């Protein structure tokens, strides 16, 4: 008498088999009163879509690289030589501890996505920074890595290429430094996408009392109407000389110039840069520093319609010229890492929690 073939050889059954993880869930849920039939019914029930798309991105780039074992991944039980000298403290997110010098941050960790799986093997700042600004590994790990059209554009340039803003607002804004380690670090511009997709670059200090954008200010004797007449005249000249049809570079320059002139007459952009319109108490909460006011400006730009803002943390702090921001190996890092303790971590602890409360969720 022959026996029927095991049902496990049936493809339809194998596709419906539960994984070991699911079986463990069933065992655990049974203790809570949810049986296997109930779990299966819950799995088959229609689920509301939870996928959300980001309306805008504020990229707070920490040049030089914060030490993860001294900030958000303390490793308190690691051996000497693998953990830092600071103590961990608990946060409002159960099971997550961060550095003792980030007490305000500890109170908002439930609004933070802490990603610990991102890593690279770069040993040079230009290579590592290019990787972080573009998401693409550099062709070589070398401090002499130079920007070229063979390298990839910044994230914000892709956003500007695929989903540009309208009405005179820039899609992509970057400030207040140009990152460099010897030479200018690649990955800060649009590269082969064309200069019309490069960021609106601001190199003035948002914390300065006279912060404004002279490059976006019209001369006193030039009205918006006269400016528009000049633009129309330039277009006519370009058409007559056929420059736009014969030179891709000229087309890029013309497009970039045209967008710059549009921004000159944009009330929304001028209002976004007017930090004096913010309450004094809120500006104080962000911190009266280049970084703090830069984060406030990023929030205002996003509210005005910008879609990608790079805020570079890289210059002097508290009167101490760190040059490389979080690149602290040239300073006295013993016995208690004074630059981290007295400047870098306190600046972070003032600015990030305020940004989290006023601009949305954070991913670290």
C-alpha positions as CSV (number, residue, x, y, z in Angstrom):
1,X,0.0,0.0,0.0
2,X,1.5,3.3,-1.0
3,X,1.4,6.3,1.1
4,X,0.5,9.8,-0.2
5,X,3.4,12.2,-0.7
6,X,4.0,14.5,2.3
7,X,2.1,17.7,2.0
8,X,5.3,19.6,2.5
9,X,6.2,18.9,-1.1
10,X,3.3,21.0,-2.3
11,X,4.6,24.4,-3.4
12,X,1.3,26.0,-2.4
13,X,1.8,24.7,1.2
14,X,5.4,25.8,1.4
15,X,4.4,29.3,0.4
16,X,1.9,29.4,3.2
17,X,4.3,28.0,5.9
18,X,5.1,30.1,8.9
19,X,8.6,31.1,9.6
20,X,10.3,30.2,12.9
21,X,10.0,33.8,14.0
22,X,6.3,33.7,13.4
23,X,5.9,30.5,15.3
24,X,7.7,32.0,18.3
25,X,5.4,35.0,18.1
26,X,2.4,32.7,18.2
27,X,3.7,31.0,21.3
28,X,4.4,34.3,23.0
29,X,1.1,35.9,22.0
30,X,-0.9,32.8,23.2
31,X,0.2,33.8,26.7
32,X,-1.4,37.2,26.1
33,X,-4.7,35.7,25.0
34,X,-4.2,35.9,21.2
35,X,-4.5,32.4,19.6
36,X,-3.2,31.2,16.2
37,X,-6.6,31.7,14.5
38,X,-6.7,35.2,15.9
39,X,-3.2,36.0,14.6
40,X,-4.0,34.7,11.2
41,X,-7.1,36.8,11.0
42,X,-5.1,39.8,12.0
43,X,-2.5,39.1,9.3
44,X,-5.2,38.8,6.6
45,X,-7.0,42.0,7.7
46,X,-6.4,45.0,5.4
47,X,-3.8,47.3,6.8
48,X,-3.8,51.1,6.5
49,X,-0.8,52.3,4.6
50,X,1.9,53.6,7.0
51,X,4.3,54.7,4.4
52,X,5.1,58.4,4.6
53,X,7.1,60.5,2.3
54,X,9.4,63.2,3.6
55,X,8.3,66.7,2.6
56,X,11.8,68.1,3.1
57,X,15.2,67.1,4.6
58,X,17.5,69.1,6.8
59,X,21.0,67.4,6.7
60,X,23.1,68.5,9.7
61,X,26.5,67.4,8.5
62,X,29.1,67.0,11.3
63,X,32.4,67.4,9.5
64,X,35.2,65.3,11.0
65,X,32.8,62.6,12.4
66,X,31.5,62.6,16.0
67,X,32.9,59.7,18.1
68,X,30.0,57.3,18.4
69,X,31.4,55.7,21.6
70,X,31.4,59.2,23.2
71,X,27.9,60.2,22.2
72,X,25.2,57.8,21.1
73,X,26.8,54.3,21.3
74,X,28.6,54.4,24.6
75,X,29.5,50.6,25.0
76,X,29.9,50.9,28.8
77,X,30.7,47.2,29.2
78,X,33.4,47.1,26.6
79,X,37.0,46.6,27.6
80,X,39.4,49.5,28.2
81,X,40.6,50.9,24.9
82,X,37.2,50.4,23.3
83,X,35.0,52.6,25.4
84,X,35.4,56.3,26.1
85,X,35.8,58.1,29.4
86,X,32.3,59.6,29.7
87,X,29.5,57.8,31.5
88,X,26.2,56.7,29.9
89,X,22.8,58.0,31.1
90,X,19.3,56.6,30.5
91,X,16.9,58.2,28.1
92,X,13.2,58.4,27.8
93,X,13.5,55.6,25.3
94,X,13.6,52.3,27.3
95,X,16.9,50.4,26.8
96,X,18.7,53.3,25.1
97,X,21.6,55.1,26.9
98,X,23.6,58.1,25.6
99,X,26.4,60.3,26.8
100,X,26.1,62.0,30.2
101,X,26.9,65.3,28.5
102,X,23.7,65.1,26.4
103,X,21.0,65.4,29.1
104,X,18.5,67.4,27.0
105,X,18.9,65.0,24.2
106,X,18.2,62.1,26.5
107,X,14.7,63.6,27.1
108,X,13.7,63.5,23.4
109,X,15.2,60.2,22.3
110,X,11.7,58.8,21.7
111,X,11.5,61.2,18.7
112,X,14.9,60.0,17.3
113,X,15.7,57.1,15.0
114,X,19.1,55.9,16.1
115,X,20.8,54.1,13.2
116,X,23.9,52.1,14.2
117,X,24.5,50.1,11.0
118,X,26.0,52.9,8.9
119,X,29.7,52.6,8.5
120,X,32.6,53.0,6.1
121,X,36.3,52.1,5.9
122,X,37.6,55.5,4.7
123,X,40.7,56.8,6.5
124,X,40.8,60.3,4.9
125,X,38.3,63.1,5.5
126,X,37.8,64.1,1.9
127,X,37.0,60.5,0.9
128,X,34.8,59.9,4.0
129,X,33.0,63.2,3.6
130,X,32.3,62.7,-0.1
131,X,30.8,59.3,0.8
132,X,28.5,60.8,3.4
133,X,27.4,63.7,1.2
134,X,26.6,61.5,-1.8
135,X,26.0,58.0,-0.6
136,X,28.6,56.7,-3.1
137,X,32.0,55.2,-2.2
138,X,34.8,57.3,-3.6
139,X,37.0,55.8,-6.3
140,X,40.0,56.0,-3.9
141,X,40.6,56.7,-0.2
142,X,43.0,59.6,-0.6
143,X,43.2,63.0,1.0
144,X,44.0,64.3,-2.6
145,X,40.6,63.3,-3.8
146,X,39.4,66.2,-6.0
147,X,36.0,67.2,-7.3
148,X,35.3,66.2,-10.9
149,X,32.5,65.4,-13.2
150,X,33.3,61.7,-12.7
151,X,32.1,61.9,-9.1
152,X,28.5,61.9,-7.9
153,X,26.4,65.0,-7.0
154,X,25.1,65.9,-3.5
155,X,21.8,64.5,-2.4
156,X,20.1,67.9,-2.7
157,X,21.2,68.2,-6.3
158,X,19.3,65.0,-7.2
159,X,16.3,66.4,-5.3
160,X,16.5,69.6,-7.3
161,X,16.8,67.6,-10.6
162,X,13.8,65.3,-9.8
163,X,11.5,67.5,-7.7
164,X,12.4,71.2,-8.0
165,X,10.6,73.9,-6.1
166,X,8.6,76.7,-7.8
167,X,8.0,80.3,-7.2
168,X,11.5,81.6,-6.7
169,X,12.5,79.4,-3.7
170,X,15.7,77.3,-4.1
171,X,15.3,73.6,-3.8
172,X,18.7,73.0,-2.3
173,X,20.5,75.3,0.1
174,X,23.9,74.8,1.8
175,X,25.8,76.9,4.4
176,X,27.7,78.3,6.2
177,X,31.0,76.8,5.1
178,X,32.7,75.1,2.1
179,X,34.0,71.9,3.5
180,X,37.7,71.2,2.8
181,X,40.6,69.1,4.0
182,X,43.5,70.7,2.1
183,X,41.5,70.9,-1.1
184,X,37.7,71.4,-1.4
185,X,35.9,68.2,-0.5
186,X,33.9,66.8,-3.4
187,X,30.2,66.0,-3.1
188,X,29.0,69.5,-2.2
189,X,27.7,70.5,-5.7
190,X,25.7,69.1,-8.6
191,X,28.7,67.6,-10.5
192,X,27.5,66.1,-13.8
193,X,23.9,67.1,-13.3
194,X,24.9,70.7,-14.2
195,X,25.5,73.8,-12.1
196,X,21.8,74.8,-12.3
197,X,21.3,72.0,-9.7
198,X,24.0,73.1,-7.3
199,X,22.9,74.5,-4.0
200,X,22.3,78.1,-3.1
201,X,25.5,78.5,-1.1
202,X,25.6,80.9,1.8
203,X,29.0,81.6,3.5
204,X,27.8,84.2,6.0
205,X,27.3,83.6,9.7
206,X,23.6,83.3,10.6
207,X,24.6,84.3,14.1
208,X,26.0,87.6,13.1
209,X,23.9,90.6,14.2
210,X,23.9,92.0,10.6
211,X,23.2,88.6,8.9
212,X,21.8,89.2,5.5
213,X,22.4,88.2,1.9
214,X,24.0,91.0,-0.1
215,X,24.1,88.7,-3.1
216,X,20.4,88.6,-3.0
217,X,19.9,92.3,-2.5
218,X,19.1,94.6,-5.3
219,X,21.0,97.9,-5.7
220,X,19.0,100.9,-4.4
221,X,18.6,102.3,-8.0
222,X,17.4,98.9,-9.5
223,X,13.7,98.0,-9.2
224,X,12.3,94.5,-9.8
225,X,10.7,95.8,-13.0
226,X,14.0,97.1,-14.4
227,X,15.6,93.8,-13.4
228,X,13.0,91.8,-15.3
229,X,13.6,94.1,-18.4
230,X,17.3,93.3,-18.2
231,X,16.6,89.6,-18.0
232,X,14.4,89.8,-21.1
233,X,17.1,91.7,-23.0
234,X,19.6,89.0,-22.1
235,X,17.3,86.3,-23.3
236,X,16.9,88.1,-26.6
237,X,20.7,88.5,-27.0
238,X,21.2,84.8,-26.3
239,X,18.6,83.8,-28.9
240,X,20.2,86.1,-31.4
241,X,23.7,84.6,-30.9
242,X,22.4,81.1,-30.5
243,X,24.6,80.6,-27.5
244,X,22.1,78.3,-25.8
245,X,22.0,75.9,-28.7
246,X,25.8,75.6,-29.2
247,X,27.2,75.4,-25.7
248,X,26.0,73.1,-22.9
249,X,28.1,75.1,-20.4
250,X,26.4,78.3,-21.5
251,X,23.0,76.7,-21.1
252,X,24.0,75.7,-17.5
253,X,25.2,79.2,-16.7
254,X,22.1,80.8,-18.2
255,X,19.8,78.6,-16.2
256,X,21.7,79.2,-13.0
257,X,21.7,82.9,-13.6
258,X,18.0,82.9,-14.5
259,X,17.1,81.1,-11.2
260,X,19.3,83.5,-9.3
261,X,17.4,86.5,-10.7
262,X,14.1,84.9,-9.8
263,X,15.3,84.5,-6.2
264,X,16.2,88.1,-6.1
265,X,12.5,89.0,-6.4
266,X,11.1,86.3,-4.1
267,X,9.5,87.7,-1.0
268,X,9.3,84.2,0.6
269,X,13.1,83.8,0.3
270,X,13.8,87.2,1.8
271,X,11.4,86.5,4.7
272,X,13.0,83.1,5.4
273,X,16.4,84.7,5.9
274,X,15.0,87.3,8.3
275,X,15.9,85.6,11.6
276,X,15.0,88.7,13.5
277,X,11.3,87.9,13.0
278,X,11.7,84.9,15.4
279,X,11.0,85.3,19.1
280,X,14.1,86.0,21.1
281,X,13.3,83.1,23.4
282,X,13.2,80.7,20.5
283,X,16.5,82.0,19.1
284,X,18.0,81.5,22.5
285,X,16.8,77.9,22.7
286,X,18.5,77.1,19.4
287,X,21.7,78.7,20.8
288,X,23.3,82.0,19.8
289,X,26.0,80.2,17.8
290,X,26.6,79.8,14.1
291,X,25.4,76.2,14.3
292,X,22.3,77.0,16.4
293,X,21.1,79.9,14.3
294,X,22.0,77.8,11.2
295,X,19.6,75.1,12.3
296,X,16.9,77.7,13.0
297,X,17.4,79.1,9.5
298,X,17.1,75.6,8.1
299,X,13.7,75.2,9.7
300,X,12.6,78.6,8.2
301,X,13.8,77.6,4.7
302,X,11.9,74.3,4.8
303,X,8.8,76.1,5.9
304,X,9.2,78.5,3.0
305,X,9.4,75.7,0.5
306,X,13.0,74.5,0.3
307,X,13.3,70.8,0.1
308,X,16.9,70.0,1.0
309,X,19.1,72.0,3.4
310,X,22.7,71.1,4.2
311,X,23.9,72.7,7.5
312,X,27.7,72.2,7.8
313,X,29.2,72.1,11.3
314,X,32.9,72.7,10.7
315,X,34.4,75.9,11.9
316,X,35.5,77.6,15.1
317,X,33.6,76.9,18.3
318,X,33.5,79.1,21.4
319,X,36.5,81.1,20.3
320,X,38.6,77.9,19.7
321,X,39.6,77.3,16.1
322,X,38.8,73.6,15.6
323,X,39.0,73.9,11.8
324,X,37.7,70.4,11.2
325,X,34.6,70.5,13.5
326,X,34.5,67.0,15.1
327,X,38.0,66.2,13.8
328,X,39.6,66.5,17.3
329,X,42.7,64.3,17.0
330,X,45.0,67.4,16.8
331,X,43.8,68.5,20.3
332,X,44.5,67.4,23.8
333,X,42.1,64.4,24.2
334,X,43.1,63.3,27.7
335,X,42.2,62.8,30.4
336,X,38.6,63.8,29.8
337,X,38.3,65.0,26.2
338,X,37.9,68.7,27.0
339,X,36.9,69.7,23.5
340,X,34.0,67.2,23.5
341,X,33.0,67.9,27.0
342,X,33.2,71.7,27.0
343,X,32.2,72.6,23.4
344,X,31.1,70.0,20.9
345,X,28.7,68.0,23.1
346,X,27.1,71.0,24.8
347,X,26.5,72.7,21.4
348,X,24.9,69.5,20.2
349,X,22.8,69.1,23.3
350,X,21.4,72.6,23.0
351,X,20.7,72.6,19.2
352,X,19.5,69.1,18.4
353,X,16.7,68.8,20.9
354,X,15.3,72.2,19.9
355,X,15.5,71.2,16.2
356,X,13.7,68.0,17.0
357,X,10.9,69.8,18.8
358,X,10.5,72.5,16.0
359,X,11.4,70.8,12.8
360,X,10.3,67.1,13.1
361,X,11.9,63.7,13.8
362,X,15.6,63.1,13.8
363,X,17.7,60.3,12.3
364,X,21.2,59.9,13.8
